[in-house]
């Protein structure tokens, strides 16, 4: 359910809660990230991210955290990337 709100620029926007919204965080390359929501009938809506400190829970079973020296990142799992496991020496 959405409501109408007057924005600081005077325009009227349709607003609804995003709490518990199932979506994907996608990279737009050099422009940063955006959120993609799949609606009914496989219709997708893309949203820019203006929220500065939104909580996100990763539920993707094919996502992994990587650490190398002082670098840290999240990428696809080692299986998806075709990486080989090595043992500690």
C-alpha positions as CSV (number, residue, x, y, z in Angstrom):
1,X,0.0,0.0,0.0
2,X,1.4,3.4,-1.0
3,X,0.7,6.9,0.2
4,X,1.4,10.3,-1.3
5,X,4.0,12.7,0.2
6,X,5.1,16.1,-0.7
7,X,8.9,16.2,-1.2
8,X,11.3,19.0,-0.3
9,X,11.3,20.2,-3.9
10,X,7.5,20.6,-3.8
11,X,6.7,17.6,-6.0
12,X,4.4,14.7,-4.9
13,X,5.8,11.2,-4.8
14,X,4.1,7.8,-4.2
15,X,5.8,6.3,-1.1
16,X,5.6,2.8,0.4
17,X,7.7,0.9,3.0
18,X,10.7,-1.0,1.7
19,X,10.9,-3.1,4.9
20,X,11.1,-6.9,4.0
21,X,11.5,-6.1,0.3
22,X,13.1,-8.9,-1.6
23,X,15.4,-7.4,-4.2
24,X,18.8,-7.6,-5.8
25,X,21.7,-5.2,-5.4
26,X,23.3,-4.7,-8.8
27,X,26.3,-2.8,-10.0
28,X,25.9,-0.2,-12.7
29,X,29.6,-0.1,-13.4
30,X,31.2,3.3,-12.8
31,X,27.9,4.8,-11.6
32,X,27.7,2.7,-8.4
33,X,24.9,0.4,-7.3
34,X,21.1,0.2,-7.7
35,X,18.3,-2.1,-6.4
36,X,16.2,-4.2,-8.8
37,X,12.8,-5.5,-7.7
38,X,10.9,-8.2,-9.6
39,X,7.2,-7.5,-9.7
40,X,4.3,-9.5,-11.0
41,X,4.6,-11.0,-14.4
42,X,8.4,-10.8,-14.4
43,X,8.3,-7.0,-14.6
44,X,11.4,-5.4,-13.1
45,X,11.7,-2.0,-11.5
46,X,15.1,-0.4,-10.8
47,X,15.7,2.0,-8.0
48,X,18.6,4.4,-7.3
49,X,19.9,4.2,-3.7
50,X,19.7,7.4,-1.8
51,X,19.6,5.9,1.7
52,X,23.0,6.3,3.4
53,X,23.0,3.5,5.9
54,X,20.5,0.8,5.0
55,X,20.8,-2.6,6.5
56,X,21.1,-5.5,4.0
57,X,21.0,-9.2,4.6
58,X,22.7,-11.4,2.0
59,X,20.6,-14.6,1.4
60,X,22.4,-15.6,-1.9
61,X,23.9,-19.0,-1.3
62,X,26.4,-18.4,-4.1
63,X,28.0,-15.3,-2.5
64,X,31.3,-15.4,-0.5
65,X,33.4,-13.0,1.4
66,X,37.1,-12.8,0.3
67,X,40.1,-11.4,2.3
68,X,43.5,-10.9,0.8
69,X,46.1,-8.8,2.7
70,X,44.3,-5.5,3.4
71,X,41.6,-6.0,0.7
72,X,38.1,-7.4,1.4
73,X,35.3,-8.0,-1.0
74,X,32.2,-10.0,-1.8
75,X,31.9,-12.0,-5.0
76,X,30.5,-15.2,-6.3
77,X,31.4,-18.4,-4.5
78,X,34.7,-20.2,-5.4
79,X,32.7,-22.9,-7.2
80,X,31.0,-20.4,-9.5
81,X,34.4,-18.7,-10.2
82,X,36.1,-22.1,-10.8
83,X,38.7,-21.5,-7.9
84,X,40.6,-24.4,-6.5
85,X,40.9,-24.9,-2.7
86,X,44.5,-25.0,-1.3
87,X,45.6,-26.3,2.1
88,X,47.3,-24.3,4.8
89,X,51.1,-24.9,4.9
